[in-house]
Amino acid sequence: MQSERILIRRADVLAAFDAEANEWAGGSLLIEGARIIAVGADADVLDWIAEDPAGRSPARVIDARGCVALPGLINGHHHLFQTLTRTLGTARGRVLFDWLRLLYPVWGQMDPEAIYISAKLALCELMLSGATTVADHLYLLANGARIDDEIAAAVELGVRFHPTRGSMSVGESAGGLPPDALTEGEDAILADSQRVIECFHDPERFSMLRVGLAPCSPFSVSQDLMRQSARLARSYRGVGLHTHLAETLDEDRYCLERFGMRPLEYADAVEWTGHEVWFAHMVHPSDEEIAHMARHGSGVCHCASSNMILASGIAPVRAMLDAGVRVGLGVDGSASNDGNHMLGEARQAMLLQRVGWPGFEARAERFSARDALYLATRGGAALLGREELGSLAPGQAADVVLFRVDDLEHAGAGSDPLGALVTCTPTRAWFSMINGRCVIEDGVLLGVDLPDLIRRHNEKSRSMLVRAGLA
């Protein structure tokens, strides 16, 4: 049976984010099944259809006038479960370690339903912001919860998913940060990590589900677990390695005092170097460490809003990109951002790089709107090792998002509709397609009863706060 063809026509701007950085006014895109088969100016795509030996017309035509068309946005770091505890600690201004100590007891109340419902809600919010691929870091598994619970939510929604099996094994009594009760035995962690890979991981091109291993941080796991996780991941094709690193100066001090090394030096010592590795945050690297990551191919997921709300600092993203480091974008956990908006995160990344960081003065030209959108598209694809994502070109995955620019928020921005997506107030996606399947139409997420989901989510959040004595 032949796949259906869908034609997206005459977008005000179609930004391919391909190797040539093509942008077409009045651009069109032809999709067959789950793949893009033609892209370019509207007349050229129509000519392609007319000259196609198969002689097949599109089964559906989507009028994209008034819209900007982009590759689906890619979120490289998240903690989906944290939607359950938004604004707890962030509103009053806690820094990372104090914020974690406040929240660990609440997260310890999570069960399988909490993981499932928080993942579903957060993924819906991300999809409505333009995300089509999401990586998540689930490092706290209590009361029978498993990573399977969030995978179930992602599969139901049809989002392209990169769940990472996180872990914490070093508690307070052994010099770590988390409570002992929330840690797991390392043999159990490794056994479940292998189970998750063998049950769920699909390394093939166009995969909808790839697994990574993600010991949480230098202050919550042992050196041996880091090494064993790296060796286990590398024994399978396409399994990623993910962790938090160099997020705060407190972490720098912890690593120097406990290991006698800076965070990146520590990562090297436990075999966390290479193309399969991507670090969340990397706020405080030296010039030499940036050069080291570029040389060895380790990636960085920039989380601008989280870094600001927890006062962690400003990551030198411009310097990392200029050195050749793979950099993508992540909204981070919804309790250290309190939002799940990919366009909003791209905007924050742009603004923060213009402000500058120690040793780099404020410069507006340092980071353009297109630089920010690159992080959210091609940058994210490179971060996750997904060359078939992040750009609109023949043979690429049919992950496409359309944002309206003929609305109130973009009035007067006709000189640069693409740039306006991040210079103006970020809005919701009007249309989105993942793997050739329409998931958002007319700004509505298909097949989801959002009011009921929100009600159930808020009931679960309230019950956790009550049990933790915070409500």
N, C-alpha and C positions, 0 to 999 in steps of 0.2 A: 504494500500500500504506500503510495507516494505521500510525502509530507506536505502539509498546507503551506502556501506562500502568503506572507503578509508584507504589504508595502506601506512604509511610513513616508509620507510625502511632504515636501516643501516646508521643512522646519525653517524658522527665521535664521537660525544658525545650526548647522550640524558640525559638532567638534569631534573629530575622530580620535584625537590623542594617539595617533599612529606615529611611526618613525619620522614621517614628513611633517607632522603637526598640522595636517590638513584641516581646514575649516571651510565650509561651504554655506553661503547665503542661499536660502531656498534649497537646502540639501535634502536628499532622499536616501532611503535604506530599504533594501529588499532582503527578506528573511525567508528561509525555507527550513521548516522544522526547527531545530535548535541551533542553526548556523546562519551567519550572515553570508549572502552570496553576491551582493552588489551594493556599492555605496558611492555617493558623489553628488554632483549637481543633478537636479531633478531630470533635466533633459537627457543626461548621460545614462541615468538609471532606467528611464523609459526606453531609451534606445537598446540597452542591454536586454530588457524584457522582449522587445520586438524582434531582436536578432537571435534570441535563444532558440536553439534547434528543437528543444522540447516543446516550444510553443505554448507554455503554460502561463495563464494570467493569474494575478494574485487573487486569492479567495477573499481577502479583506484589505481595504485601503484605509489607513488612518491619516486624517488631515492634521498635520502638525503645524499649520500656520499659527503664529502667535506663541510658538514654543522654541526652546533650545533643546537639542538632542545631544545626549552624552552617552558614553559607555556607563554601565551600571557602576555605582560607587562601591568602593571596597573598604570595609572597616577591619583594620588589622589587629585591634586589641580591645577586649571588652571583658566585663564580668556581668553577664546578663542578670544574675540573681540579685544584683544590687538595686534593681528597681524597687525592691521591697523595703529599702531603707533610705530613700532619697531625703536629702537635706538634714539628716541626722549627723550632727557634728560639723557639717560644712557651713551651715548658716551662722554658727557662732565662731567660726574661724579656727578650727583645729588643724595642726600640721599632721603629716602622714602617720608617724608612730602613735601619737595620742589619738588620732582618729581611728586607727585600727584597734587600739585597746578598747575604745568605746563600743565598736561595732562587733568585735568577735563574739561576745555573748549573745547578741541578737541573731547573728548568722548561725550560731550553734543551735538555734531553734528550727532551722530549715528541715523539711522532710521531702520526699519525692514530689508531692504535689506542689510545694513551694518552688522547687527547681523548675518543674514543668511550666507552671503558670507565669512565673517571672520571666522565663526565657521567651515564652510566647508573646507576652506583652512587649518586652523590650525589642524583640525581632520585628513586631508589627510597627513600632515606632521608627525603627531604623529603616525598614522598607519604605515607609511613607516619606522618609527624608531622602530617598534616592538610593539607598543601599541595596545591592543585589547579592553581594558576597560578604559574609560575616565570620570573623575569627573570634572565638571566645576562650576565656581562661577560667575554668571551674576548678578551684583549688581547695574548696572546703566541702567535704561530703560527710554529712551527719545524718543520723536517724534513718539509715537505710537508703538515703539518696545516692544516685549514681549519675554518671554523665549520660547514660541512656535516656534519662528523663528530659534533658534539654535537647538531645538529638531528636526525640519524638516530636517535640514542638517544631523544630526546624523542618523536619520532613513533612509535617502537616501543612506548613505554610509554603513550601516549595522554594525556600531561600537556599542559595549555595552556601554550604556551611563548613567551617574549619574549627571544630571543637578541639580543645586541647585538654588532656587529662592532667589536671594540676594536682599538687600535693603539698602537704606540710608535715614534716616528721620531727622537727626539733622545737620543743616547747620551752616554756619559761624555765623549767627546772634544769634544762640543759643549755641555757644561755640564749635561747631563741626568743622571739617576740610573742607568738600565739600561746594561748592557754594549752596546757598539756592535753586537756580533754578533747581538743579539736585536732590533734595530730593523729597520724596513722603510722602503723608499723611499716618499715621500708620493704620488707618481703611482700606484704600485702599490696603495697602501692605498685611494685613492679609486676606482680602477678596480674593485677587488674589492668595495668597499662597494656600488658601483652594481650589480655582478653579484649580490650577495647579496640586495639589495632586490628586484631584478627576478625572481630565481629563487624567492624564498621568501615575501616579504611579502604578507600578506592583511589589508587595512585594514577589512574588513567587520565588522559587528556579529556577535558570537559566533565570531570568528576563533579558530582553534587555534594560529596561528603569526603573530606580528608581529615585525618586525625593527626594531632601532634602531642608531644609529651611536654609537660610544663611544671616542673618543680617551682614553687612559688617565688622564692627570693633567697638571697644569701642569708637572711636572718630567720629563715623558717625551715630550711632543709640542710642535710649534711653534705659534705663534700663527696662522700661515697654515693649518695643517692643521685647527685648531679652526674657523676661519672657513669653510673650504671644506667641511668635514664638515657644519656647520650649514646651509649653503646647499644642499648635496646632499640632506640629509634633508628640508628644507622644500620641495623640488621634487616630493616624492611625498606622497600623503595618508597620514597616520597613522604616519609613521616617527618614532620617538622619538629624543631626544638625551640621552646619559647620560655622566657622568664622575664621578670622585672630586673632591671639593672641600672645602676648609677642614677637613681631617681632623686635622691636627696643627699645633702651633706651629712645628715645623720647616718645614712647608709655607708658613705665613704668612711666615716669614723669607725663604724662597726666593723667593716672589712679590714681596716688597718689594725684595729685592736685585736680582732679575733683570728685573722689569717695572716696578718703582716703584709697584706697586699691591697691595692686599690681594686674596685669592683671588676674592671675589665681584665686586669691581671689575674684575678681570682678565677674568672670565667675561663680564661685560657688554661689555667692550671687544672681545671676539672673537665677539659676536653670540649668546651663550648665555644668553638670557633669554626666558621665555615658557612657555606651557602644555605644549609638547612636551618641555621640559627637566626632567629630574630628576637631582639630585645625590646621590651616596652620601656619607653621614657628616654633613657640616655641623656639626662639633663646636664650632667657634669663631666663630660669627657675632656681630656686634654687634647692638644693638637696631635700629639704622638698617638694617642688612642684612636682618634678619628682616622689617621692614616693607617693604623693597624686594621681597623674594621674594613676599610676600603680595600686593602691589600688581600685580605682573607675572605671577603665576601659576606661577612656578617651584616644582618639588616637591623634597622631601627624603626620602631613604630612611634611616631610623635603624637603625644596626647596633650595638646595645648591647654584645653580648658581645665583638665584635672591638674596639670602642673601649676596653673594659676590659682585654682580654688584652694589647693592645699599648700600654696606658697612654696612649691618645690624649686622653682626657678625657671629660667628660659633656656630651652634646649637650642644649641647652635645648629639649627637645621640647614641654614644657608651654607655654613662651612662644611657640614657633612655632605650635602649634595655636591658642592663644588669639588670635594675630594673624591667623589665617586662612590660614596656609601649608598646602599639601597635604603631609601626612606619612604615609608608609607604613613598613613594617617589612621588614628583610632580615637573613638570618643571616650574610651576607658569606661570604668564601671559607673553605673548610673547613681552611685552614692558618692563618687568623687568627681562628678560632672553635673549630675542631677538632670541630664538630658541625653537623648539619643538622636542627635540631628547631624548627619554627615555634612550637609552644606554649612550648617552652623559651625562645625568643627573646622572645616576648610577656611571659613572666614576668620576664626580665631587664630588659626595658624598663620594666615597672611598678616594679620595685624600685629601679632606678637613678634614675628621676624622683623617687621619694620621698626618696632620699638628698640630692638637690639638687646645685647646681653653684655656682661662684663668683658671689656676689651673691644667691643664693637659698638660704635656710636649709632644712634637712631638714624635710619636712612629709609625714606619711603620707597625708593627704587629697589631696595634689596630683595623684595618678594612681591611678585605680581599676582593678580587674580588667577592667571593661567598657571602660575607655579603652584598655587594652592590646589587648584583642580587637578593638576597633574599628580600631586600626592594622593588624592582621593581616587584616582583611576589607574593610570599606568604604574605609578609608584607603589600602590597597594598590590597590584598584580605581581610586580617584581618581588616585593617583600614576601609574598606567599608562594613564590615559585610557580605562578600561573601565567605563562606567556600567552595563553589563549584568551585571557581576560584583559580588561582594562583599556581596550581600544576597539574602534569600529572599523573593521576591514574584512574583506572576503576571507572566509575560513575561520574567523573568530567566533566565539560563543555569542549567541543572540541574547546578550544581557544589555538592555537598553533602557534609558530613563529619559522622560520628557518633562521639562519644567515650563510652565506658562510664564511668559514675560510681557503679556498684554494685560496684566492685572494692576491693581492699585499699587502694590509694592514696587513695581518696576516702571511706573509711569515716568516718562522723561529720560529713560535709560537706553533709548534706541541707538545711541552712538556705539554701544558695545554691549549687546544683549548677553553675550557669554560672560564677560567680566562682571556684569550686573548680578549674576547669580550669587556672588560672594561679596560684592561691594554694597549691594542693597540688602534689605532684610531677608534672610533665608526663608524660603517657603517650602511647602510640601510638593512632592512629585504629583504631576497630573496623570502620567501614564508610566507604567513600568512593566518590563518583560524580563523574565529570568529563564534562561535555557529555552527560549522560544515560546514560553507560556506567559500569557498576560496575567499579571497579579494585581495591578492597579489600573483602574480606568476612571476617568473623570474625577480623579482625586480620591477615589474610594478603594479601599483594600478589599479585594474580592474574597468571598467565602468566610468572612470572619465577623462574628457578632461582637463588635468592640465594646458596647456598653456592658454586656454581660461579662466579658473578659475583665474589664476594669473593675467591675463590682467584686468579682471573685478574687482578683488580685489584692484589692484594698482590704477585703476581709482577712485574707491570709497575712498581709502586712500587719494589720492591727493585732491579730492574735499573737504574732511573734513578739511584738513590742510589749504586749501585756505579760507574756510568759517571762520576758527578760527584765520585767520590772521598770520599763521605761514609758509606760502609758497607763 
